[in-house]
Amino acid sequence: MKLHHVGIVVENLESWGEAYARSLGLVRDSEILHDPIQKVRVQFWRDEETNLVELIEPAAPDSPVWRELKKGGGLSHLCYEVDGIERRVGDAVAGGAILAVAPVPAVAFSGRRIAFLYFRKVGLIEFVEREARP
């Protein structure tokens, strides 16, 4: 597994993106993307070391991150890039993790699948399928 990004729930992508750019020196790494499956709008920002931050804005009142925003937003999850997402999810569940979102295609990753799991004492973790190698 490799850390892919840190997910942060924000009220407004544009204003928070500018704030992260000013305060942390992050630069925009993607356009704003709408994911109708997850009911969010996201945008990626990176630092000079290419570490990614995903800013996440609810796109609808029934978005899974709406409650997080109502509590003030902030750190939502860590995302790890993995091989064999089904196996990783199965291993995590067998080890006591709670499956929050089974593997589904994600707009932000060109259709690569993501899954969300809740780990006690760790919190919410996202897995994203590793890009296929040529």
C-alpha positions, -999 to +999 in steps of 0.1 A: +000+000+000+011+035-007-005+067+007-022+084-022-039+114-006-054+130+025-091+139+021-105+171+037-142+181+038-147+218+030-177+241+026-165+256-007-138+242-030-129+275-045-123+295-013-107+267+006-084+258-024-072+294-024-067+293+013-046+261+011-026+276-017-019+308+003-012+292+037+006+259+026+019+267-008-002+240-024-008+241-062-039+229-081-035+194-094-069+189-110-100+207-121-131+205-100-147+171-106-183+161-098-188+125-087-225+117-089-220+082-073-204+097-042-225+129-044-195+152-040-174+177-058-136+172-054-104+189-063-068+178-058-040+200-047-003+191-042+028+203-025+063+205-040+069+169-031+038+158-050+018+149-019-019+152-026-047+168-007-082+161-019-107+188-010-142+174-008-175+194-010-209+179-006-228+181-039-262+173-025-280+173+009-278+135+010-240+134+003-221+111+026-199+140+037-228+164+045-228+153+082-190+158+084-194+194+071-222+201+096-197+191+123-172+216+110-155+196+082-118+190+082-099+158+080-121+131+065-099+102+055-065+088+044-065+071+010-041+043+001-034+030-034-037-008-034-034-038-057-063-063-055-089-040-040-114-069-033-087-088-014-077-058+006-113-050+015-119-086+024-088-087+046-097-055+063-133-066+070-120-100+083-097-080+106-126-061+121-130-030+098-165-019+089-172-016+052-188+018+045-187+018+007-180-013-014-158-009-044-173+015-069-159+034-099-147+069-091-148+099-115-117+114-098-097+083-107-109+078-143-131+049-133-107+031-110-126+017-081-125+030-046-138+016-013-142+032+021-137+013+054-139+024+090-112+011+113-117+014+150-089+036+165-078+047+130-109+062+114-120+063+078-097+048+052-102+048+014-086+023-009-081+032-046-071+007-072-036+011-084-033+022-120-029-006-145+007-010-156+013-013-193 
